[in-house]
Amino acid sequence: MFAAKRLGKELQKAKLKLPPGIDLVKSDDFREWQVDIQVLDSNPLYLNQVYRLCFIFSDSYPIEAPEVCFIHVPASASDPAATSSSSSSSSSSSSQPSSSPFAGRSIPIHPHIYSNGIICLDLLGSAGWSPVQSVESVCMSIQSMLTGNTKNQRPEGDQQFCQSMGVRGPHGWGGRRSGGNGRGLRDVRFAYDDDTV
C-alpha cells in the first residue's frame, strides 16, 4: 500500500514535468514502469540514441530498490509499450508519434551494462539504495553514467553472466543454466571495483 501511495506521487510529478532526455512511456500500474532515456551531450557512443529502462517495483518500494534494467525493444510499426499504455498521452515530446515507425530500443554498450540489460550500479543495490531516491533520480544517475563513459565495451564476463541470468520473463530472470528458476536482480552480488566509468 505504501508503494502505491509513493508511486502515485511520483507519477503525478512525472506527468507534469521530467528532466530533459527522460520520458515516461508506460505506467499502467504500480508494478512495472518503462522509461526512455537519452544522453543529451555530444558523447559519440550514444549520440541520437534513445534507450528504454524497465522498473519493477515490489510492495516494499521505496524502502527496497526497484529492479531496474535496460530492455531491448525491436523496431516496429508502433511502440508496443506506448500503444498499450494509457499514460502514453502524458509522455513528453521524445515519444514516437503513433503514425511514425518505432525505431526500437537497443541496450547501450557500457562497461557496467551487460548485454541482457542488467546494470551494475551501486545505487540499485541494497547497500547503495536510499528511500529518498525515485524513478526520476535513478534515471538521472543512469543518464550521468552514460554521459561520462568513454569505453565502448561490455563488462568482463558478459557472455557467461548473460547465459546464467538470461532475460526477464514473467517470473523473473531465467536463463538456460538456471532453468528459468525466477532468479532476480536482487540475487546478484556485484563487486563495485571501477568507478571511473
Order of alpha helices (4+ residues) and beta strands (2+ residues): alpha-beta-beta-beta-beta-alpha-alpha-alpha-beta-beta
